[in-house]
Amino acid sequence: MDLPGPIHDFLLVFLGSVLILGGLGVVLLTNTIYSAFSLGLVLVCISLFYILSNSHFVAAAQLLIYVGAINVLILFAVMFMNSSEYDKDLNLWTVGNGITSLVCTSIFISLITTILDTSWYAIIWTTKSNQILEQDLIGNSQQIGIHLSTDFFLPFELISLILLVALIGAIAVARQ
């Protein structure tokens, strides 16, 4: 999206703050329905980031797949769960919570150090990806497939592992 600099910067800051607040809502809200709605807000903000970076195909895929399918599936699963069973557990802190917070804190610290150590000025944003996205649909999807299987293979696989962990967690919660 070709916007003037101040408007683009304002939208980036606004979407970033909404994204952070939505992420905090996912983690901190005790009602699982509200957490699922906060997750939907986070996913919509991510698709708006893609629109701001002129990645319209990825934004549409984000909206269709994550917001339209996965988040709706999460909402249905949460609504069908018997919430009275989960309200009875008043354990404020368990060993699993301590291990989880330790792992999450270490991942957060490593991400912050990686972000601070990265030379962001050395990254050159070219318009080649925009030219690829403006081609016809067949060439566009072929180029996206080529990039996903070569240049972006590691992030693509990491996302699939994160989704696998979420699926295992959902099955563990459902079995209890």
C-alpha positions, 0 to 999 in steps of 0.5 A: 500500500503506497501511503505517505510516510507519516500515515504509514508510520502511524498505522504501523505503530497503531497496529503494533500496539493493537497487536501487543494488546491482543496478545496480552489479552490472549495470555492474560484473560481468564475467560477462554472465549475472550482469549479466542476473540483476542487471538482473532484480533491478533490474526487480523492485525497480522493480515493488516501488516501484510497489506501495509507491506504490499503482500496482498496474497499473504494477507488474504491467505492469513484472513481466510485460513487463520481467522476464517478457519482456525480461529472459528474452530478454536471458538467452537471447541471452546464453546463446546467444552464444559467450562464448569469443570475448569472453573473448579480448578483453583490451583494458582501455580503448578510445576508445569506453569513454572517450567512454561514460564521459564521456557517462555521467558528464555525464548523471549530474551533470546528473541530480544537479543536477536532483534537488538543484534540484527543490523536492520540497515543491511536488509534491503527491501526490493520491489521484486516481491511486489512485482512477483505478487502483481503477476498472474495467479499461476505465476504468482502461486508458483513463485510463492511455492518456490519461495516457501520451499527454498528461501522460507523453508525454515520459518515455514517448518517452524510454523508447522511445528508450532501448529503441531504443538498447539494441536497436541495441547488441544488434544491434551486439554480435550482428553481431560 
